[in-house]
Amino acid sequence: MKKYQIIYADPPWSFGGGGVYQDVGRPIRKTKDQYQLMKLRDICILPVKNLTAENCVLFLWTTDQHIPSALQVHGVILSTMLDAGP
């Protein structure tokens, strides 16, 4: 399997309150209508280490609402990569 030195991650965060959002000048939309959402525990167990090269960088997209979750995901990815070793 190919290994990557740059990982761009945009997890499908679950949003409370029905996941409703609205871009400026656009109608109200539900996040779940745009793509399938995942719970935090499911995001944390994605096999990212199978895709990463020994030396890589992670760019993790999040929203202000999900910063604590993003830090948790980052920690899980980092710890699994360190446990895997070279």
N, C-alpha and C positions, 0 to 999 in steps of 0.2 A: 504494500500500500504506500502511496506517495505521502511524504511528510512535508509539512509546510513550516516556513520560518515566520510567517505572519498569519495570525488568526484574527479575523474580523467577526465578532459574535454579536448578533442582535437577537437575544432570546425572546421568545414569544411570551412575555410576562403576562400573568393574569392580573386583571384590574378589578378592584371592588366596585360596587355600585353599578354593575352591569357592563362595565367597560365602555361607557359612552364617551365619545370625544367629538370635537368639532374644530376643523381647521378654519382659519379666517375666510369668510365668504363662501363656505361650503355647508351643505346640510349636515345635521347631526348623524353620526354613524356609530355603530357598535363594533368594538375591536374584534369580537368573535366572528363577525360577519366578514372580516377581511382575511383572517388566517386563524389556524387552530392554535389555541392558547395552551400553555403548560403550567403545571404547578411548580413551585420552587424546587421541591424534592426531585421532580423529574428532570428539571434543567440541570441540577447538580450531578445527576448520574449519567449524563450524556458522555459518550466515550471520546472526549476531546483528546486525551493523551494518545489515542491511536493515530491522530492526524498531525501531531506536533513534532517538529524536528528537535534535536537536542538543545539547540539555542534558538528560541523563538520569542516573539512578542505577542501579547494579547491586547486587542482593542475591543473593549466590551461596552456596547451601547446600553444606556439605561435612561430612565426618566427620574425626576427628582423623587417621585413616590417610591421608586424601587432601589434607591441607593443602598440601603441596608442589605437588601437581597443581592444586589450586584456585588457587594463586598464579600458576601458569603459565597457566591458562585466563584468569584476570583480566588478566594482562599481554598475552595475545594479543588479547583483546577490546578492551582499551584502545588498543593500538597500531593495530589495524585501524580503530577509530573515529577516532583522531587522523590516520591516513593519509588517510581518506576526506574529512576536512575538512567544513566547513559545506555 
